Amino acid sequence: MSYYKYHVFFCTNQRPAGEICCAAKDAAALRDYAKERVKSLGLDGEGGVRINNSGCLGRCHEGPVVVVYPEDTWYTYAGKEDIDEIIDRHLQRGQAIARLRI
């Protein structure tokens, strides 16, 4: 059995100026937002959800990018509303979100 039910990685990679990267699209701030929201909902900790930042996941051109394990579900997002939907639907109810999948 896994320690966490879900392990969520946010690409926060920073590339040189002018190159496409997740960091240029507020990835770190939205990761922080997700982490705080998961914690406020009581979803964090053993048997729950772990939110982490990640180096480059190799899909910045589709980003910003987040991947949810153990299902290996890849998402892109535009802002807090999309992060809320990932938390509410995928992390709380186990429903993948087709419109955000990449």
C-alpha positions as CSV (number, residue, x, y, z in Angstrom):
1,M,0.0,0.0,0.0
2,S,1.2,3.5,-0.9
3,Y,1.9,6.0,1.9
4,Y,-0.2,8.6,0.0
5,K,-3.4,8.0,-1.9
6,Y,-2.3,10.7,-4.4
7,H,1.1,12.2,-5.1
8,V,0.8,15.4,-7.2
9,F,3.8,16.9,-8.9
10,F,3.7,20.5,-10.2
11,C,6.4,21.3,-12.7
12,T,8.1,24.6,-11.5
13,N,11.0,24.5,-13.9
14,Q,12.6,27.8,-14.8
15,R,14.3,28.1,-18.2
16,P,16.3,31.0,-19.6
17,A,14.3,34.1,-20.6
18,G,12.2,33.6,-23.7
19,E,12.0,29.8,-23.5
20,I,8.7,28.1,-22.7
21,C,8.6,26.9,-19.1
22,C,6.0,26.2,-16.4
23,A,7.6,28.7,-14.0
24,A,6.8,31.6,-16.3
25,K,3.1,30.6,-16.0
26,D,2.9,31.0,-12.1
27,A,3.4,27.3,-11.5
28,A,5.1,27.9,-8.1
29,A,2.3,30.1,-6.8
30,L,-0.4,27.7,-8.0
31,R,1.5,24.8,-6.4
32,D,1.5,26.7,-3.1
33,Y,-2.2,27.4,-3.5
34,A,-3.0,23.7,-4.1
35,K,-0.9,22.7,-1.1
36,E,-2.7,25.1,1.2
37,R,-6.1,24.2,-0.2
38,V,-5.4,20.4,0.3
39,K,-4.3,21.1,3.8
40,S,-7.3,23.3,4.6
41,L,-9.6,20.5,3.4
42,G,-7.8,18.0,5.6
43,L,-6.7,15.9,2.7
44,D,-2.9,16.0,3.4
45,G,-0.8,13.5,5.3
46,E,-0.6,9.7,5.4
47,G,-3.3,8.1,3.3
48,G,-4.1,11.4,1.7
49,V,-2.6,13.8,-0.8
50,R,0.9,15.1,-1.1
51,I,1.6,18.2,-3.3
52,N,5.2,18.6,-4.5
53,N,7.1,20.7,-6.9
54,S,9.1,19.1,-9.6
55,G,11.8,19.9,-12.0
56,C,11.1,19.8,-15.7
57,L,8.6,17.0,-16.6
58,G,9.4,17.5,-20.3
59,R,6.0,18.8,-21.3
60,C,6.4,22.6,-20.8
61,H,5.0,23.3,-24.3
62,E,1.7,21.9,-23.0
63,G,2.0,23.7,-19.6
64,P,1.8,24.6,-17.0
65,V,1.9,20.9,-16.1
66,V,0.8,18.8,-13.2
67,V,0.9,15.0,-12.9
68,V,-1.2,12.9,-10.4
69,Y,0.1,9.5,-9.3
70,P,-0.6,6.6,-9.0
71,E,-2.9,7.0,-12.1
72,D,-0.2,8.8,-14.1
73,T,-2.8,11.5,-15.1
74,W,-1.4,14.6,-16.7
75,Y,-3.1,17.9,-16.6
76,T,-2.6,21.5,-17.7
77,Y,-4.3,24.4,-15.9
78,A,-4.9,28.1,-16.4
79,G,-5.5,29.3,-12.8
80,K,-7.0,28.6,-9.4
81,E,-10.3,27.5,-10.8
82,D,-8.7,24.6,-12.7
83,I,-6.6,23.7,-9.6
84,D,-9.8,23.7,-7.5
85,E,-11.4,21.4,-10.1
86,I,-8.5,19.0,-9.9
87,I,-8.7,18.9,-6.1
88,D,-12.5,18.7,-5.9
89,R,-13.0,16.1,-8.7
90,H,-9.9,14.1,-9.0
91,L,-8.3,14.2,-5.5
92,Q,-11.6,14.0,-3.6
93,R,-13.8,12.0,-5.8
94,G,-11.4,10.1,-8.0
95,Q,-12.8,11.5,-11.3
96,A,-10.3,12.5,-14.0
97,I,-11.0,15.8,-15.8
98,A,-11.1,15.3,-19.5
99,R,-10.9,19.0,-20.5
100,L,-7.7,19.5,-18.5
101,R,-5.9,16.2,-19.5
102,I,-2.9,16.3,-21.7
